[in-house]
Amino acid sequence: MGDAFIRRVKKTALKAMPIPREDIVSGNPVAKGVVLFESKDGCCSAGIWSCTPGAFKWEYTGDETCTILYGEAEVKLKNGRIKRFLAGDIIHFPRGLKAQWVVKKKILKTFTFYEK
């Protein structure tokens, strides 16, 4: 068993995580992030992700739970409902969800992703 691991968000360098061009709906959203932890079996990962304003389509291939650290975004669901997210919100996206993200103000979130 390993030790606990702490990563300071303010000191963590994010790397380019480009949104596929065909998924961008409007604007020029620039996404960056880093995976900080990954389980030995590869089914669980956690990290930090940021994105500048713009809109893009996204399909969740696994379950994701995230916490918004700053910024503002909306997620438009297939049924037409819109969910607005602000700093301090904790959100769960189930596997298979298809949505459109609309980042209003640059967003920073932590995420935990479960693939199995």
C-alpha positions in Angstrom: 0.0 0.0 0.0 1.4 3.4 -0.9 1.3 6.8 0.8 -1.2 9.5 0.4 -0.4 11.9 -2.4 -1.2 15.6 -2.4 -1.0 17.8 -5.5 -1.4 21.6 -5.2 -3.8 22.7 -7.9 -2.2 26.2 -8.2 1.2 24.6 -8.8 0.1 22.0 -11.3 1.0 22.5 -14.9 -1.8 21.6 -17.3 -1.1 20.1 -20.8 -3.0 20.5 -24.0 -6.0 18.2 -24.2 -7.5 19.3 -27.5 -11.2 19.0 -28.2 -11.7 17.2 -31.6 -12.3 19.8 -34.2 -15.5 18.0 -35.4 -17.0 18.3 -31.9 -16.6 22.1 -31.6 -19.9 23.8 -32.1 -18.9 27.5 -31.7 -16.0 29.6 -30.5 -12.5 28.3 -30.0 -12.5 26.3 -26.7 -9.0 25.4 -25.6 -8.9 22.5 -23.2 -6.0 21.7 -20.9 -5.6 19.1 -18.2 -3.6 16.5 -16.4 -4.3 13.0 -15.1 -2.9 13.0 -11.5 -3.8 9.5 -10.4 -4.7 6.2 -12.1 -5.7 3.0 -10.6 -3.5 -0.1 -11.2 -6.2 -1.7 -13.3 -6.7 1.5 -15.3 -10.4 1.8 -14.7 -10.3 4.9 -12.5 -8.4 8.1 -13.0 -8.5 11.6 -11.4 -7.2 14.9 -12.4 -7.6 18.6 -13.3 -9.2 20.0 -16.5 -9.7 23.6 -17.7 -11.4 25.1 -20.8 -11.8 28.5 -22.3 -15.1 29.8 -23.6 -16.8 28.0 -26.4 -19.3 25.2 -27.2 -18.6 21.6 -28.0 -20.2 18.2 -28.0 -19.2 15.5 -25.5 -20.1 11.9 -25.0 -19.2 10.2 -21.6 -17.6 6.8 -22.2 -17.5 6.3 -18.4 -18.9 7.8 -15.2 -17.4 11.1 -14.3 -17.8 13.1 -11.1 -16.3 16.6 -11.0 -16.0 19.7 -8.8 -16.0 23.1 -10.4 -13.2 25.2 -8.8 -13.9 28.4 -10.8 -15.7 29.6 -14.0 -19.2 29.0 -15.4 -20.6 26.6 -17.9 -23.8 25.1 -19.1 -24.4 21.6 -20.3 -27.3 21.1 -22.8 -28.7 17.6 -22.6 -30.4 15.6 -25.5 -33.8 16.2 -24.0 -33.3 20.0 -24.2 -32.7 20.6 -20.5 -29.9 23.0 -19.6 -27.8 22.5 -16.4 -25.7 25.5 -15.2 -22.5 24.9 -13.3 -20.6 27.4 -11.0 -17.7 27.3 -8.7 -18.4 24.9 -5.8 -20.8 22.7 -7.7 -20.2 18.9 -7.7 -21.6 17.1 -10.7 -22.0 13.5 -11.8 -22.2 12.6 -15.5 -23.3 9.0 -16.1 -21.7 6.7 -18.7 -23.4 7.1 -22.1 -24.6 10.7 -21.6 -24.4 12.8 -24.7 -24.3 16.5 -24.1 -23.1 19.9 -25.4 -20.9 21.9 -23.1 -21.1 25.7 -23.3 -18.3 27.3 -21.4 -19.3 30.9 -20.5 -16.3 31.8 -18.3 -13.0 29.9 -18.3 -13.6 26.8 -16.2 -11.3 24.8 -13.9 -12.6 21.5 -12.5 -11.2 18.4 -10.8 -12.5 15.1 -12.1 -12.7 11.4 -11.2 -13.4 9.1 -14.1 -14.6 5.5 -13.9 -14.4 3.4 -17.1 -15.7 0.1 -15.8 
